[in-house]
């Protein structure tokens, strides 16, 4: 992966702000979507603030070595809904449940981090070699594909055919989304200097302008189908973040069975935390392959888990939403070629400041789904392709590797999400678990034979002599590319 800026590099001030804004736009839709889905008085501004402060906590724990932004986690939507459903005495009690639930989930991460600190991470390479983790990372992008395509196509499906209905509104959404995608691609491939580094910003602004033009015509009588942007949101701006912890002062704890309620919250949150742990591993394997440094070893999985767990607790204290590392952020790093961790830090600061600027937050909230869908097609696609790159050197002519990869892909793409009571195990987590079990099954004989130290058994990879004699490792190459690319861009703003 050719990087313009490496993890430790610092872009020029003008570039830095633009890079940070681009990261913010990349993670925005998902971050504010969670409080919008849950409702019950949750604040979009507070969720944005919580994501920013949670990311800073994560960066501190990881010693500013991991360029990933933390945002509201979709995995906990069911748990958050359970927090409000169990708060029968008052919806305000549900906000107390959000904080307690995030505390439980974060403690799971802390406990796992402590265990890993003592036993190390070598077991991860054995349990989850490239043939397991590669398809799993690809699934993260593929699992989001339906959301991106649906947004671009207008999200109206014909019940009889299952196809997206292309009425006037659907066609306009499609046009806006495809223009956004096209401009993003053109800027990234053919753009010079600044344009090449901020393709998402240019793409989103282009799509927004087109959508605004159509929306302007929609106020003509009979042309309502052209309305893509809901400008009425500016009439209901949230002028300051309504932090979750502030609502606890009005909770009447005397009218509720707190012990039983906390037990309900624990059951709703703790199992999901173990599921998100699997996605945490996949995300960090992915960003490691992009930046050329194994983050599970430096700064270490224990630190990334602590950062994610504690950052999630702190973020939920303000915004109510448990946070997690974002695939959109990783995809943005991959496409822009900017892995500078200072960019993530400035993005976090920008999110915190923006949460107090009502017109700006409202403007971000008015970006149409079809426009965000246009850039997300590229973002999610890059995540999927990153996973496929991890298995480039895996010998898929070997049935052992073929079975493992096949099980993961089919289980994930097939949507094997399983619900046990109030706990839902996501399709990605199920696919990863099945992949690990399949990998153990196909390698039982080689382990019994004492061949566990062979590369094919450990990594699911076949490495030729030419590839291994004196050639730089894949993890070294991006660093060299980053240095060269940085020299090539010294004339940029």
N, C-alpha and C positions, 0 to 999 in steps of 0.2 A: 504493500500500500504506500503510494507516494504521498508524503506529508509536506505541506508548506511550512507548518510550524510544529515542532516536537513538543512534548509535554512540558519541558522546562523553558521553552522559548516564550518571549514576551512580544506580541505584535505592537506596532506603533499605536499611540492613543486613539487616533481616528479609526484605524482598523479594529482595534479592540472593542470599541463601543458597537460597531456594526456587527462584529462576530457575536458579541453578547446578545444583541437584539435578535440576530438570526437564531441563536439557541433558544431564546425566550419564545419566539414564534413557533419553533419546532415542537416545544413541549407544551405550549399553551393550551391547545384544544383538549388534550387528555387531562391536564391538570385541573382545568375549570369544569370539565364535564362531570367529574365525580360528585362535587357538591350540588351541581344542577340535577343530577339523577336522584340523589338521596333526598334533596329538598329539606323539609322540616327546619327551615330557618338557617340552613348552612350558608356561609358567606363565600362567594367567589374570591373576593379580595383577600379574605383570611386564608383561603386555601393557597393562593399565590404567595402570600407572606410566609406561610408554613413551609411551602416548597423551598423558598429561598433560604430561610434560616436552617432548615433541615439539611440542605446541600452544603452550607458552610460547616455545619457540624461534621458531615461526612468528609469533607476536604481536610478538616483538622485531624480527624482520626487516621486518614490515609496519608497524612504528611504531604498533601498536595501533589500526589503522584498519580491519581486516577481522574481523568477528565470526563466525569459523568455527572449529569444533573439528576437530582431526585425530585420526583413529582408524585401526585396523588395516585395511589395504587388501585387499579380496577379489581384486583384479586379480593380486596376486602369489602367490596360493595355489599355482598350478602351479609357479611358480619356487621357492617354499619347499619343496614336495614334492620337486622335483628336487635341492635342496640335501641333503636326507636320503637320497634314492635314490643320489646319487653318492658319499655318504660310506660306502663299502663296508667300510672298516676299523673304523669305530666311529660310533654314532649321535651321540656327542659332537662328532665332526668336523662333523656337520650344523649344529650351533649356530654353529660358526666360519663355515660357509657362509652362514648367515643374515645375519651381520654384514657379511661381504664383499659379499654380494649387495646389501644395502641401501646399502652404500657406492658400488657401481657405479651403482645406480639414482639415488642422490642426486647423483652427479657428472654424470649426464646432465642433470638439472635445472639444476645450476650452470652447465654449459657453455651450455645454451640461454639461461639468464638473462643471461650475459655477452654473448652474441650480440645478444639483444634490447636490452640496455643501449645498444649502439652503433647498431642499425638502427631502434629505436623500435617502436611498436605500431600505427602507422597501417595497416600491411599486414593486420592482423588484421580490421579493419573491412571491408576489400576482399575478403579471402579468406573471411571468415566473417561476412557481414551478418546482419541479423535473420532473414531467411528460412532461413538455415542454422543459426544457433545456437539459435533458438527451438525448432524441432522436436527438436533434439539434447538440449536441456535437458529437454523433455517426455519424451524417451525414458529419461532417467535415472530418472524416477519410474515410468514404465510398465514398465521392465525389472525393477523390484523388486516390481511388483504381484503376481506369482505367488507370491513368498515370503510376502507379507503374507496373502494369501487362503488359501494352503495352511496357514499356521500357525493361522489362525482356524478353519479347517474340520477340523483334526486331522491333516492330512498323510497320510491313508490314501485311496488312489485305487483305484477299481474298475477292474481291468485291461480289462474288456470295454467299458465305457462312457466311461472317462476322468473320470467324476464322482467327487467326494469321497464316501466311504462314510460314511453317517450311522448308524453303530451307536451304542450308548449312549455310548461314550467320545467319538465324533465330535460327537454332539449336545451333550454337556456342554462340550466345547471351543468349539463354536459359540456357545453361550449365554454363556460367560465372555467370549469375544472381542467379541460384539455388545454386551454390557453395558458393557465397557470403552470401546468406540467411542461408544456412546450417551451415557455420562456425560461423556466428553471433549467431545462436541459440545454438550451442554447447558451445561456449564460455560463453554465458549468463547463461546457465543451469548447465553445468558441469565444467566450468572453476574455477580455484582457485585464490583467491586474485585478482591480477592485471588483469588477463584475464577476469574475471567475471565482472570487472568494465568498461572495454573498448571493449565491443564486436563489436561495429561498426567499430572501427579502424582496428581490426584484420580481420573482415569480408571484409571490403573494400580493404585492402591491399592484402588479399588472392585472391579476385576476380580480382584485377588489375594485379597481377602476372600471373594468368591463362590467362587473356585477352592479356597480353604482349607476352606470349609464342605463342598463336595463331597468333597474329599480326606479330611476327617474321617469321613464316612460310608463311605468306601471300605474302611476297616479292618474293616467288618462282613463276615463270611464270605459270599462270593458277590457282593460289590459292588465288586470290584477295578476294574471299568471306570470307576468314579467318581474314580479317583486321577488328579489333574491335576498336583499339585505333588510333586516328589521330595524329601521332607524328609530322606532318608538322606544327602544331600550334606553336612549338618551334621556327620556322623560322619567326614568326610574333609576337614576344612577345611585350607586352605593358610595357615599362620600368618604367613608372610612371603613377599615376592616372590622367586622363584628367578630372579634376573637372568641373562640370556643370557651376558653377558661372564664371569660367575663360573664357568661351565662350561668355559671355555677353559683353565683351569688344569689340568684333568684330561685334556686332549686329547693323544694320543700322535701328534705330527706325523711322527715318524720312520717310522711304518708306512704312510704314505700318499704317493701321488704328488701333492704339493701343487700343482705347476705345472699338471698336467692337470686337477685338481679345480677350481682357480680359473678355468681356461678354461671349464669346464662351467658354473660359476656365472655367469660373464660372459654367456655365450650365453643362459642362462635368465632373467636379470634385465634386461639392457640394452634389448632390444627392447620389453619390457613397459613400461619407463619412458616410452618415446615414446608408447605407447598411453595411459598414465595422464595424460600431458601434455595430450592432447585433452580428457580429462574435467576436468582442472584448469581449462582455459579455460572450459568449459561451466559448471562450478560457480561460478566467479568472475563470469561474465556474469550468472548467476542471482542471486547475492547482491547484485550491483551494482544490478540492477533493483529489488530489495526495499528496499535502504537509500537509493537515490537518489543514489549516488556511483559513478562508474566506477572500480573498483579497478584496472583495467588501466592507468589513467593516474595515479591517486593512491591508494596509494603507488607503483603501477607494477607491471606484470607481472614485471619482473625481480626485484623484491622478493618478490612472492608466490611465485615459483618458488624463489627462494633459501630462503625460509622453509619451503616445503613439502619441498624437497630435503634441507636440513640438518636440519630437524625429523624427517624420516623416518630419516635416518642415526642421529641421537641416540636416537630412539625404539626403533629396532631394536637398538641397542647394549644397551639394558636389557631390552626385551621380545621381541626377535627379529622383530617384524612391521614391515615398512615401512608408514609412515603416509600418509594422504591426506586431503584435505578431505572432510567428510562431508555428503552430501545430507540425512541425518536432522537434522543440526545446522542446516542452512539452512532446512529445513521447520519446525523448532521456532521459529526466529526469525520466520518468516512468520506462523505461527499465533498465537504468543504476542504478537507485536507488539513484542518486546523485542530491539532490535539493539545493546544496550549491550555494548561490547567488554570491559568490566570483568567482565561476567557470564561470558564465555568464559574469562577469566583465572582467576576464582574456580572455575569448573568444572574447569579444569586442576589447580588446587591441590587441589580436592576429590578428583579422581581419584588424585592422588599419595598423599594422606593415606589415602584409602579402601583403597588397595592393601595397606596394612599392618594393616588392621582385618579380620581373617579372618571374623568373624560377619557383618559388613556386606557384604563381597564375596560370601560364600556366599548371603546373603539375596538379593542382586541376581541371582546365578546361578540361584536357584530360581524367579524370576519365570517363569511358564509361557509357552511360545511363543504360545499362543492369546491371552493377555493382551497381550503385546507386539505380536502381529499386529493386534489391535484398534486400537491407537494408530498403528501403521505404515500402516494403510489411509489414515488422515488425513494422516500425514506424507508418504508417497509421492505421494498425490494432490495435495498442495499443490505438490510439486516439479513434477509434470506440468503442472498448471495454470499455474505460473509461466512455464514454457516457452511455453505457448499464448498467454499474455498478451504475450509478446515479438513475436508476429506479428499482433497486433490491427490494426495499421495497414498491414500488408503487403497489397498488392492481389493477392488470390488469383484474381481474374478474369483476371489476366495469366498466360498459360500458362507463361511463364518461371519465375515464382515457384511456380506450381502444380506443375510438374515437379520442382523442387528439393525442396519440402516433401514431396511424395509419395514420392520416392526415399528420403529420410531415414527417414520414418515406416515405410514398408513393410520396408526393410532392417533397421531396428532391431526393430520388433515381430515381424518374421519370424524373428528370431534369427540373423542372418548373422554368427555367430562363426566365424572361420577359424583352423585350427591348421596351423602350418608347423613340423613337427618338434616341439620342446619349447616353441615359442612360440605362444601363442594371442592372436589379435587379437579383442578383444571385439566384440560386436554394435554397441555404441554407437560404438566407434572406427571400425568398418567403415562404419556409417551416416554418420558425420561425413565420412569420406574421400570416400565416394560423393557426398555432398551438395556438398562443395567442388568436386569434379570436374564435377558437373552444373551448378553455378552458373557455373563458368568456361565450360563449353560453351554455355550459353544466352545468355551475355553477350559472346561473341567478337565478333559484328558490332558491338555498341554500343561496344566498346573500340576496334575498328578505325576506327570513325567519329569517335572522339575525344569520345564522350559519357560517358566514365568518371566525370566529376565530377558527373553528375546524381544526385539522391537515389535515383531508382528503380534505377539501376545499382549504386550503392554499397551501399545499405541494403536493397534489395528492398522499399522502402516507398513508398506514395503519400500525400503530405501535402497536404491541401487548403489553400486560402488562409486560410480561417477558422481553421484549426488552427495556422497558422504566424504570423499577424499578431498579435503582442502577447500570445499565450497562453503561460502558463508551460510549460516543458518538463516531460515526465514525470519527469525526474530531479530536478526542483526540488520537486515536489509532496510527496513523502514527508517532506521536511525540515520543511515547514510543518505537516503532519499530526502529526509527532512532537512538535513544540512544543505544539500545541493539546492533543493527547492527554495529554501530561505534565501540563498544567495541570488537566485533568479528573480526574486520578488522585492529586492531592496528598493526599487523605484516606486513601489506602490504607495498609496496614501497612508 
